[in-house]
Amino acid sequence: MTDDTLLKAAGIAGGIDALARHLRVPKKQLGSWMEGEVETPRTVSLRAVDFLRGAPAVRSAPLTSPTPLQAARARR
């Protein structure tokens, strides 16, 4: 089973290399944890969760309201 927390953290960090540097772990070992080959140590999991909690939230809604013309086009 893959480690979804590490997968999500890697996506936010910008890849495995960046996450490995942030978590201060070898990239090869991180890959093994992500693939589910070996169980992720609790300390690493907690650091990944801390990383995710500190990451900026991804917005699903637009930052600004649509103009009246954009709203009319969207209703078509």
PyMOL commands that set and color helices and strands:
alter all, ss='L'
color gray80, all
select helices_A, chain A and resi 4-13+16-23+27-35+42-54+68-75
alter helices_A, ss='H'
color red, helices_A
deselect
rebuild
show_as cartoon
